[in-house]
Amino acid sequence: MPYVNIRITKEDATAEQKKQLIKGVTNLLADVLGKNPKTTVVIIDEVDTDNWGIEGEAVTDIRKK
């Protein structure tokens, strides 16, 4: 039973885009590894940019520059 966790910054991903990600990842696992879509779990975590850091800075601050 595959479990995939996708983490993205909480910004502009629409419900439709997230549905496409879930479907696409599920299909990819089925096509490449032969995994059963009925037992494939995909979770999308949306993280606030204040809680996502790159090179020691919060993404919120980086984007303000």
C-alpha positions in Angstrom: 0.0 0.0 0.0 1.8 3.1 -1.2 1.7 6.2 0.9 2.7 9.5 -0.7 3.0 12.8 1.2 3.2 16.0 -0.9 4.1 19.2 0.9 3.6 22.5 -0.7 3.4 26.1 0.5 -0.1 27.2 1.4 -0.7 29.7 -1.4 -2.5 29.4 -4.6 -3.1 25.7 -5.3 -6.7 25.2 -6.2 -8.9 22.3 -5.3 -8.8 21.2 -9.0 -4.9 21.3 -9.0 -4.8 19.2 -5.9 -7.2 16.7 -7.4 -4.9 16.5 -10.5 -1.9 15.9 -8.2 -3.6 13.1 -6.4 -4.8 11.5 -9.6 -1.4 11.9 -11.3 0.6 10.5 -8.5 -1.8 7.6 -8.1 -1.6 6.9 -11.9 2.2 7.2 -11.9 2.6 4.6 -9.2 0.2 2.3 -11.0 2.0 2.7 -14.4 5.6 2.6 -13.2 5.4 0.2 -10.2 2.2 -1.7 -10.9 0.7 -0.5 -7.6 -3.1 -0.8 -7.0 -4.8 2.6 -7.1 -7.4 1.3 -4.6 -4.7 1.0 -2.0 -2.7 4.1 -2.8 -2.9 6.9 -0.4 -1.9 10.5 -1.4 -1.9 13.3 1.2 -1.2 16.9 0.4 0.0 19.1 3.3 -0.1 22.8 2.8 2.5 24.6 4.9 2.2 28.3 5.7 5.2 30.2 4.2 6.1 31.4 7.7 6.8 27.8 8.5 8.8 26.9 5.4 12.4 27.9 5.4 15.1 28.0 2.7 18.8 28.9 3.5 17.9 30.0 7.0 15.0 32.3 6.0 11.3 31.9 6.0 9.8 31.8 2.5 7.5 34.7 3.6 10.5 36.9 4.1 12.3 35.7 0.9 9.2 36.6 -1.2 9.1 40.1 0.3 12.5 40.9 -1.1 
